[in-house]
Amino acid sequence: MKSSIRTRFTLGMIFLFLIILVLSVFSGLYLNRLSAKTSAILKENYLSVVYAREMSEELMNINQELTTSFLNKKNSDSTGIARDLSLMNKSLIAEKNNITEAGEAQLVTDIETGYFELRDSVFRILKSPKSVAGLLYLQNKTGLIYQQLSLLSQMNGKALEIKTDDAKASTDNALKKMTILATVCFLIGMSFTYSFASYFNRRFFQLFNGLKDIVSSDFSERIIIDGKDEFYEISLLINEMAEKLKDNKQKMYLTLQQDIGKDSSSTDLEELKRMLLRIKSMEEQAATLISKFEKK
């Protein structure tokens, strides 16, 4: 089965993309989990602590205003007290919609009951002349509600601390897992990249060195590349070309030898003719010289 370079390259890119995708997915998963835990802490327990603090502040403002006005024998600021009661009720409603811990619902119900009793007592004090008994009842009710609000704050503060430690542990655990996963993916990616590069480098230099030998007129050299990819096909073409060049070289050598043989025969014949002519000339000169001596 043919495995082309294009196919290998495409599969390699897909493989690297999958590694990146795996890292991205797991990173997003762990981040979402941590974000959900952090959001739960902020939305649930932290807000309950805030609501408890706000109700405590409004309660103290109401109690301080009534006590100060009683001691100074002056009328209380009914508008300010009504505003504080309204803000306290608003925080109480918000807390009722943010129940998260065991026993918190019953505690909030008790606070709500105490708030209604406190509100009715405050309205009676504002409408009628202030009395010591009414003020003492208000002080006792304020103290009881304040204790309940402190307990509510402590309950959610403790839960906030536990959930924060849990989120921190989850963060450390996620960091360890992501470190291991990233290391594994990095090693796999490096191994794949090294193998991928080695594959192309080995086949490229086999092709390159074979071409250098062929270019240097060593037409007997052959490029041996295994596999069924484009490098293999190129090596076959180059080997075929080298074989043809080798045959052409042999044919050219034989032709040249024949031509040289023909040229040598013609040269020897001409040389022989010249030698015969010189011999004939020497014979004529010798005959003339002999005839001269005979005449004398």
ZAMARGU-4260 file (C-alpha; in steps of 0.2 Angstrom, whole numbers, plus 5000, padded with zeros to 4 digits):
<rodrens>
0) 5000/5000/5000 | 5007/5017/4995 | 5010/5029/5009 | 5013/5046/5001 | 5023/5060/5008
5) 5008/5071/5008 | 4998/5058/5017 | 5012/5056/5030 | 5013/5075/5032 | 4994/5077/5034
10) 4993/5063/5047 | 5007/5071/5056 | 4999/5088/5057 | 4983/5080/5062 | 4992/5070/5076
15) 5000/5086/5083 | 4983/5095/5082 | 4975/5081/5092 | 4989/5083/5105 | 4985/5102/5106
20) 4967/5098/5107 | 4969/5086/5121 | 4979/5098/5131 | 4966/5112/5128 | 4951/5101/5132
25) 4958/5095/5149 | 4964/5113/5153 | 4947/5119/5150 | 4939/5105/5160 | 4950/5108/5175
30) 4948/5127/5174 | 4929/5126/5173 | 4929/5115/5188 | 4939/5127/5198 | 4929/5141/5191
35) 4913/5132/5197 | 4920/5129/5214 | 4926/5147/5216 | 4910/5154/5210 | 4900/5143/5222
40) 4911/5150/5236 | 4908/5168/5231 | 4889/5166/5227 | 4885/5155/5242 | 4895/5157/5258
45) 4903/5174/5255 | 4887/5182/5251 | 4879/5175/5267 | 4893/5182/5277 | 4890/5199/5269
50) 4871/5198/5272 | 4874/5194/5290 | 4886/5209/5292 | 4873/5220/5284 | 4859/5215/5295
55) 4870/5217/5311 | 4874/5234/5306 | 4856/5239/5303 | 4851/5231/5319 | 4864/5241/5329
60) 4859/5257/5320 | 4841/5254/5326 | 4846/5250/5343 | 4858/5264/5345 | 4845/5277/5338
65) 4831/5271/5350 | 4843/5270/5365 | 4851/5287/5362 | 4834/5296/5360 | 4828/5288/5376
70) 4843/5293/5386 | 4842/5311/5379 | 4823/5311/5380 | 4820/5317/5363 | 4811/5310/5348
75) 4819/5296/5338 | 4822/5298/5319 | 4808/5287/5313 | 4813/5290/5295 | 4830/5283/5298
80) 4824/5268/5308 | 4811/5264/5294 | 4825/5264/5282 | 4836/5253/5292 | 4822/5241/5295
85) 4819/5240/5276 | 4837/5237/5272 | 4838/5224/5285 | 4823/5215/5278 | 4830/5216/5261
90) 4846/5208/5267 | 4836/5195/5276 | 4826/5190/5260 | 4842/5189/5250 | 4849/5177/5263
95) 4833/5166/5263 | 4837/5163/5244 | 4855/5159/5248 | 4854/5144/5260 | 4868/5132/5257
100) 4873/5124/5274 | 4865/5111/5285 | 4855/5120/5299 | 4856/5137/5290 | 4838/5137/5285
105) 4832/5135/5302 | 4843/5148/5309 | 4837/5160/5295 | 4819/5156/5300 | 4823/5160/5318
110) 4831/5177/5313 | 4816/5181/5302 | 4804/5178/5317 | 4815/5189/5328 | 4815/5202/5315
115) 4796/5203/5314 | 4795/5204/5333 | 4809/5217/5333 | 4800/5227/5320 | 4783/5227/5329
120) 4792/5232/5345 | 4801/5247/5337 | 4784/5253/5329 | 4776/5252/5346 | 4790/5262/5354
125) 4789/5275/5341 | 4770/5277/5342 | 4769/5277/5361 | 4780/5286/5375 | 4796/5277/5378
130) 4796/5265/5393 | 4810/5256/5402 | 4801/5239/5399 | 4799/5242/5381 | 4817/5247/5379
135) 4823/5232/5389 | 4813/5221/5378 | 4821/5229/5363 | 4838/5226/5370 | 4835/5208/5374
140) 4828/5205/5356 | 4842/5215/5348 | 4855/5204/5358 | 4847/5188/5353 | 4846/5192/5334
145) 4864/5199/5335 | 4869/5182/5342 | 4860/5173/5328 | 4867/5184/5315 | 4885/5180/5322
150) 4881/5162/5322 | 4876/5163/5303 | 4892/5173/5299 | 4902/5160/5308 | 4893/5145/5300
155) 4897/5152/5282 | 4914/5158/5287 | 4919/5140/5292 | 4911/5133/5276 | 4920/5147/5266
160) 4937/5141/5274 | 4933/5123/5271 | 4928/5126/5253 | 4943/5137/5250 | 4955/5123/5256
165) 4945/5111/5245 | 4947/5123/5230 | 4966/5125/5234 | 4968/5106/5235 | 4958/5104/5218
170) 4970/5117/5211 | 4985/5108/5216 | 4978/5091/5210 | 4973/5099/5193 | 4991/5107/5192
175) 4999/5090/5195 | 4988/5081/5182 | 4990/5094/5169 | 5009/5094/5172 | 5009/5075/5169
180) 4998/5076/5154 | 5008/5091/5147 | 5024/5081/5150 | 5017/5065/5141 | 5011/5075/5127
185) 5027/5085/5125 | 5037/5068/5125 | 5025/5061/5112 | 5026/5076/5101 | 5045/5077/5103
190) 5046/5058/5098 | 5035/5060/5084 | 5044/5076/5077 | 5061/5067/5079 | 5054/5052/5070
195) 5046/5062/5057 | 5061/5073/5054 | 5073/5057/5054 | 5062/5049/5041 | 5063/5063/5029
200) 5082/5067/5033 | 5087/5049/5030 | 5078/5047/5014 | 5083/5064/5008 | 5102/5061/5011
205) 5101/5043/5003 | 5094/5052/4987 | 5106/5066/4988 | 5122/5055/4990 | 5116/5044/4976
210) 5114/5059/4965 | 5131/5065/4969 | 5139/5048/4964 | 5129/5048/4948 | 5134/5066/4944
215) 5152/5061/4947 | 5150/5048/4932 | 5149/5033/4944 | 5134/5026/4934 | 5136/5009/4942
220) 5130/5017/4959 | 5112/5013/4963 | 5100/5022/4976 | 5092/5009/4988 | 5077/5016/4997
225) 5064/5005/5005 | 5045/5009/5006 | 5032/5014/4993 | 5032/5033/4995 | 5038/5047/4982
230) 5056/5045/4988 | 5055/5027/4983 | 5048/5031/4966 | 5061/5045/4963 | 5075/5032/4967
235) 5068/5020/4954 | 5068/5034/4941 | 5086/5039/4945 | 5092/5021/4945 | 5084/5019/4928
240) 5092/5035/4922 | 5109/5029/4928 | 5107/5012/4920 | 5103/5021/4903 | 5118/5033/4906
245) 5129/5018/4909 | 5123/5009/4893 | 5125/5025/4883 | 5143/5027/4890 | 5147/5009/4885
250) 5140/5011/4868 | 5150/5028/4866 | 5166/5019/4872 | 5164/5005/4859 | 5160/5017/4845
255) 5175/5028/4850 | 5186/5012/4850 | 5180/5007/4833 | 5183/5025/4826 | 5200/5025/4833
260) 5203/5008/4825 | 5198/5015/4808 | 5209/5030/4810 | 5224/5019/4815 | 5222/5008/4799
265) 5221/5023/4787 | 5236/5031/4795 | 5247/5015/4794 | 5242/5013/4775 | 5247/5031/4771
270) 5263/5029/4780 | 5266/5013/4771 | 5263/5022/4754 | 5275/5035/4759 | 5288/5023/4763
275) 5286/5014/4747 | 5288/5030/4738 | 5304/5034/4747 | 5310/5017/4743 | 5306/5019/4724
280) 5315/5036/4724 | 5330/5028/4732 | 5330/5015/4719 | 5329/5028/4705 | 5343/5037/4713
285) 5354/5022/4715 | 5351/5017/4696 | 5356/5034/4690 | 5372/5033/4701 | 5377/5016/4694
290) 5374/5022/4676 | 5386/5037/4679 | 5400/5025/4685 | 5397/5013/4670 | 5400/5028/4658
295) 5416/5032/4666
</rodrens>
